[in-house]
Amino acid sequence: AICAAAGAYCSSRGVELGKLSVHHNIASHPLAVPITLLGVGNMEILRLNMEIVREGLTNIEEEVLEEVMDKFFRDIGRDVASWDNKELDEYKMAMREDKV
């Protein structure tokens, strides 16, 4: 629901939420480009993702990114907004419960 609302907000501002997401992931981590999974389902998606890596965001997109982060994602805890270590945590729990 949060992502749908953020996407609708971006659309109303003429900005693609996916582009903001890719940029945020790349800009948020020092080694992001080598470790960030970018969609390459077709040549157009690959072109768009490489454009984000090379050129970044426009001023309007930067503004909308700040607004989206503040309006929709500011109060979300890292445990909800991240997939980091989810599988590892579930595996460790299963091992403790002797399910694996």
Backbone as a chain_set.jsonl record, in Angstrom:
{"seq": "AICAAAGAYCSSRGVELGKLSVHHNIASHPLAVPITLLGVGNMEILRLNMEIVREGLTNIEEEVLEEVMDKFFRDIGRDVASWDNKELDEYKMAMREDKV", "coords": {"N": [[0.821, -1.194, 0.0], [1.966, 1.224, 0.755], [3.986, 1.585, -1.157], [2.44, 1.679, -3.465], [1.023, 4.057, -3.037], [3.177, 5.842, -2.975], [4.101, 5.494, -5.576], [1.894, 6.472, -7.03], [1.962, 9.13, -6.196], [4.438, 9.904, -7.278], [3.852, 9.581, -10.014], [1.937, 11.576, -10.297], [3.568, 13.738, -10.224], [5.015, 13.436, -12.481], [7.185, 11.702, -12.461], [9.119, 8.707, -12.401], [8.777, 6.161, -10.121], [10.325, 3.815, -9.966], [12.765, 4.596, -11.087], [13.65, 6.411, -9.171], [13.959, 4.639, -7.07], [16.02, 2.879, -7.959], [18.106, 4.74, -8.18], [18.273, 5.597, -5.483], [19.108, 3.215, -4.213], [21.609, 2.838, -5.426], [22.94, 5.206, -4.719], [22.971, 5.069, -1.968], [24.774, 3.24, -0.984], [28.212, 2.533, -0.685], [29.479, 0.71, -2.477], [27.554, 0.247, -4.37], [26.879, 0.02, -7.181], [28.275, -2.31, -8.191], [26.944, -4.251, -6.636], [24.204, -3.865, -6.687], [21.215, -5.094, -7.902], [20.082, -4.736, -11.081], [17.308, -4.345, -13.224], [17.065, -6.035, -16.312], [15.254, -6.764, -18.244], [14.575, -6.093, -20.829], [16.006, -4.3, -23.613], [15.379, -1.588, -23.387], [14.841, -1.177, -20.639], [17.348, -1.842, -19.618], [18.855, 0.212, -20.828], [17.684, 2.473, -19.578], [18.348, 1.978, -16.857], [21.157, 2.017, -16.967], [21.501, 4.648, -17.719], [20.674, 5.94, -15.398], [22.742, 5.19, -13.684], [24.926, 6.441, -14.937], [24.134, 9.188, -15.257], [22.554, 10.029, -13.11], [19.954, 11.746, -11.273], [17.496, 14.162, -12.375], [16.999, 17.621, -11.38], [14.311, 17.957, -10.618], [13.558, 15.271, -10.198], [15.262, 14.658, -8.047], [14.152, 16.348, -6.124], [11.548, 15.263, -5.898], [12.25, 12.721, -4.986], [13.244, 13.323, -2.408], [10.857, 14.296, -1.278], [9.211, 11.997, -1.455], [10.63, 10.19, 0.155], [10.326, 11.484, 2.597], [7.491, 11.771, 2.912], [6.457, 9.149, 2.653], [8.24, 7.102, 3.481], [9.704, 7.776, 5.737], [9.045, 7.048, 8.432], [9.215, 4.318, 8.479], [10.478, 1.387, 9.786], [13.752, -0.124, 9.62], [13.615, -2.893, 9.677], [11.248, -3.435, 8.395], [11.515, -2.205, 5.939], [13.65, -3.365, 4.634], [15.302, -6.114, 3.062], [17.533, -7.238, 3.905], [19.371, -9.866, 5.192], [17.086, -11.393, 5.766], [16.478, -14.041, 4.855], [18.645, -15.37, 6.0], [18.203, -14.935, 8.754], [15.775, -16.341, 9.053], [16.665, -18.914, 8.432], [18.516, -19.371, 10.52], [16.749, -19.356, 12.683], [15.165, -21.565, 12.072], [17.119, -23.547, 12.266], [17.658, -23.445, 14.991], [15.253, -24.384, 15.906], [15.403, -26.869, 15.004], [14.449, -27.571, 12.463], [15.585, -27.809, 10.05]], "CA": [[0.0, 0.0, 0.0], [2.839, 2.399, 0.816], [4.647, 1.74, -2.45], [1.424, 2.105, -4.437], [0.777, 5.48, -2.784], [4.376, 6.565, -3.406], [4.094, 5.454, -7.03], [0.861, 7.401, -7.506], [2.475, 10.479, -5.953], [5.46, 10.161, -8.29], [3.163, 9.75, -11.295], [1.289, 12.898, -10.316], [4.648, 14.719, -10.419], [5.682, 13.13, -13.736], [8.449, 11.027, -12.152], [9.003, 7.259, -12.287], [9.236, 5.673, -8.819], [11.387, 2.837, -10.173], [14.02, 5.315, -11.31], [14.071, 6.922, -7.865], [14.376, 3.488, -6.281], [17.338, 2.445, -8.419], [19.066, 5.784, -7.783], [18.437, 5.546, -4.027], [19.928, 2.047, -3.885], [22.976, 3.073, -5.887], [23.533, 6.329, -3.984], [22.974, 4.803, -0.529], [25.793, 2.26, -0.609], [29.474, 2.871, -1.349], [29.792, -0.217, -3.564], [26.219, -0.123, -4.842], [26.754, -0.383, -8.581], [28.611, -3.714, -8.387], [26.108, -5.19, -5.902], [22.781, -3.581, -6.865], [20.614, -5.843, -8.999], [19.319, -3.874, -11.975], [16.507, -5.087, -14.19], [17.498, -6.018, -17.703], [14.249, -7.561, -18.943], [14.667, -5.759, -22.242], [17.046, -3.302, -23.865], [14.945, -0.268, -22.904], [15.065, -1.154, -19.188], [18.8, -1.785, -19.437], [19.277, 1.571, -21.186], [17.25, 3.386, -18.517], [19.137, 1.741, -15.651], [22.523, 2.511, -17.195], [21.395, 6.112, -17.717], [20.632, 6.342, -13.987], [24.095, 5.018, -13.15], [25.826, 7.432, -15.543], [23.709, 10.577, -15.199], [21.851, 10.381, -11.881], [18.596, 12.282, -11.374], [17.318, 15.59, -12.664], [16.661, 18.394, -10.182], [12.925, 17.629, -10.246], [13.564, 13.918, -9.642], [15.882, 14.758, -6.712], [13.146, 16.977, -5.264], [10.487, 14.278, -5.66], [12.829, 11.674, -4.145], [13.225, 13.82, -1.025], [9.461, 14.342, -0.846], [8.728, 10.623, -1.294], [11.27, 9.625, 1.346], [9.741, 12.134, 3.772], [6.049, 11.524, 3.027], [6.039, 7.748, 2.643], [9.18, 6.124, 4.026], [10.45, 8.31, 6.888], [8.752, 6.367, 9.689], [9.261, 2.866, 8.331], [11.676, 0.815, 10.388], [14.628, -0.887, 8.72], [13.169, -4.284, 9.628], [10.143, -3.512, 7.448], [11.91, -1.662, 4.644], [14.846, -4.009, 4.108], [15.317, -7.57, 2.962], [18.847, -7.682, 4.355], [19.486, -10.978, 6.137], [15.798, -12.04, 6.063], [16.607, -15.486, 4.685], [19.613, -15.847, 6.982], [17.53, -14.965, 10.051], [14.819, -17.45, 9.041], [17.45, -20.141, 8.473], [19.039, -19.536, 11.873], [15.629, -19.705, 13.546], [14.814, -22.95, 11.754], [18.171, -24.396, 12.813], [17.439, -23.512, 16.436], [14.058, -25.196, 16.13], [15.731, -28.168, 14.423], [13.558, -27.838, 11.34], [16.357, -27.969, 8.809]], "C": [[0.864, 1.257, 0.0], [3.495, 2.634, -0.539], [3.67, 2.183, -3.527], [1.128, 3.592, -4.277], [1.969, 6.316, -3.244], [4.446, 6.607, -4.926], [3.08, 6.411, -7.626], [1.317, 8.844, -7.33], [3.521, 10.84, -7.014], [4.822, 10.409, -9.655], [2.521, 11.122, -11.406], [2.306, 14.019, -10.523], [5.434, 14.467, -11.704], [7.024, 12.432, -13.574], [8.179, 9.535, -11.967], [9.597, 6.785, -10.958], [10.381, 4.671, -8.962], [12.746, 3.489, -10.372], [14.553, 5.864, -9.992], [14.604, 5.799, -6.993], [15.775, 3.02, -6.667], [18.391, 3.464, -7.983], [19.327, 5.74, -6.279], [19.335, 4.376, -3.62], [21.383, 2.255, -4.277], [23.662, 4.138, -5.033], [23.698, 6.038, -2.493], [24.089, 3.879, -0.055], [27.079, 2.554, -1.367], [29.82, 1.977, -2.536], [28.527, -0.644, -4.305], [26.171, -0.614, -6.279], [27.149, -1.839, -8.769], [27.651, -4.684, -7.692], [24.615, -4.958, -6.053], [22.277, -4.329, -8.089], [19.744, -4.896, -9.815], [18.552, -4.735, -12.962], [17.052, -4.938, -15.595], [16.545, -6.863, -18.553], [14.188, -7.286, -20.425], [15.671, -4.616, -22.399], [16.657, -1.913, -23.358], [15.165, -0.142, -21.399], [16.562, -1.073, -18.891], [19.316, -0.384, -19.74], [18.921, 2.57, -20.094], [18.085, 3.213, -17.245], [20.576, 2.22, -15.807], [22.549, 4.036, -17.224], [21.377, 6.641, -16.275], [22.033, 6.26, -13.382], [25.01, 6.131, -13.662], [25.434, 8.868, -15.219], [23.011, 10.983, -13.905], [20.453, 10.9, -12.163], [18.607, 13.743, -11.792], [17.003, 16.31, -11.355], [15.256, 18.071, -9.693], [12.867, 16.242, -9.613], [14.191, 13.898, -8.25], [14.879, 15.326, -5.711], [12.044, 15.985, -4.904], [11.006, 13.135, -4.785], [12.82, 12.104, -2.685], [11.807, 13.84, -0.472], [8.923, 12.941, -0.568], [9.322, 9.998, -0.036], [10.635, 10.2, 2.608], [8.276, 11.749, 3.973], [5.685, 10.053, 3.255], [6.96, 6.799, 3.406], [9.934, 6.573, 5.276], [10.261, 7.475, 8.147], [8.761, 4.841, 9.603], [10.569, 2.364, 8.907], [12.472, -0.005, 9.393], [14.178, -2.34, 8.609], [12.019, -4.48, 8.65], [10.612, -3.155, 6.042], [13.113, -2.354, 4.017], [14.67, -5.523, 4.054], [16.632, -8.12, 3.462], [18.726, -8.752, 5.426], [18.166, -11.67, 6.476], [15.925, -13.555, 5.973], [17.554, -16.073, 5.717], [18.977, -15.946, 8.364], [16.537, -16.126, 10.136], [15.549, -18.794, 9.123], [17.968, -20.403, 9.884], [17.928, -19.952, 12.848], [15.212, -21.166, 13.331], [15.843, -23.92, 12.316], [17.999, -24.547, 14.327], [16.249, -24.413, 16.769], [14.217, -26.593, 15.547], [14.773, -28.542, 13.294], [14.31, -28.071, 10.045], [17.175, -29.233, 8.883]], "O": [[0.542, 2.238, -0.67], [3.549, 3.769, -1.013], [4.024, 2.97, -4.404], [0.996, 4.309, -5.269], [1.789, 7.38, -3.837], [4.808, 7.632, -5.505], [3.366, 7.088, -8.614], [1.091, 9.683, -8.202], [3.497, 11.935, -7.575], [5.207, 11.337, -10.366], [2.55, 11.754, -12.462], [1.948, 15.117, -10.947], [6.395, 15.178, -11.998], [7.898, 12.546, -14.433], [7.137, 9.148, -11.441], [10.784, 6.986, -10.701], [11.312, 4.682, -8.157], [13.758, 2.99, -9.881], [15.752, 5.795, -9.721], [15.579, 5.978, -6.264], [16.617, 2.79, -5.799], [19.447, 3.088, -7.474], [20.475, 5.836, -5.847], [20.22, 4.533, -2.779], [22.288, 1.882, -3.531], [24.827, 3.99, -4.666], [24.491, 6.7, -1.824], [24.321, 3.752, 1.147], [27.041, 2.799, -2.572], [30.402, 2.454, -3.511], [28.443, -1.765, -4.806], [25.474, -1.589, -6.564], [26.427, -2.567, -9.451], [27.547, -5.836, -8.114], [23.824, -5.779, -5.591], [22.841, -4.213, -9.177], [18.784, -4.324, -9.3], [19.07, -5.728, -13.473], [17.45, -3.85, -16.011], [16.97, -7.581, -19.458], [13.791, -8.155, -21.202], [16.123, -4.041, -21.409], [17.523, -1.145, -22.941], [15.63, 0.897, -20.931], [16.987, -0.321, -18.014], [20.128, 0.152, -18.986], [19.739, 3.411, -19.721], [18.482, 4.201, -16.627], [21.149, 2.772, -14.868], [23.527, 4.645, -16.792], [21.991, 7.665, -15.976], [22.455, 7.158, -12.654], [25.784, 6.699, -12.892], [26.305, 9.691, -14.935], [22.887, 12.176, -13.63], [19.839, 10.541, -13.167], [19.588, 14.461, -11.593], [16.765, 15.665, -10.334], [15.033, 17.927, -8.491], [12.197, 16.056, -8.597], [13.703, 13.196, -7.365], [14.772, 14.839, -4.586], [11.653, 15.88, -3.742], [10.274, 12.635, -3.931], [12.429, 11.326, -1.814], [11.578, 13.447, 0.672], [8.253, 12.722, 0.441], [8.616, 9.358, 0.743], [10.429, 9.477, 3.583], [7.868, 11.434, 5.091], [4.724, 9.748, 3.962], [6.494, 5.786, 3.928], [10.732, 5.807, 5.815], [11.23, 7.22, 8.862], [8.36, 4.157, 10.545], [11.642, 2.856, 8.558], [11.916, -0.523, 8.424], [14.343, -2.956, 7.556], [11.834, -5.58, 8.128], [10.151, -3.744, 5.064], [13.552, -1.943, 2.943], [13.987, -6.123, 4.885], [16.84, -9.333, 3.453], [18.057, -8.559, 6.441], [18.134, -12.474, 7.408], [15.532, -14.273, 6.892], [17.3, -17.152, 6.253], [19.186, -16.931, 9.072], [16.46, -16.811, 11.156], [15.093, -19.707, 9.811], [17.872, -21.523, 10.387], [18.141, -20.791, 13.724], [14.945, -21.897, 14.284], [15.485, -24.998, 12.791], [18.171, -25.635, 14.874], [16.246, -25.111, 17.783], [13.29, -27.402, 15.587], [14.343, -29.69, 13.186], [13.721, -28.489, 9.049], [17.898, -29.557, 7.941]]}, "num_chains": 1, "name": "protein.A"}
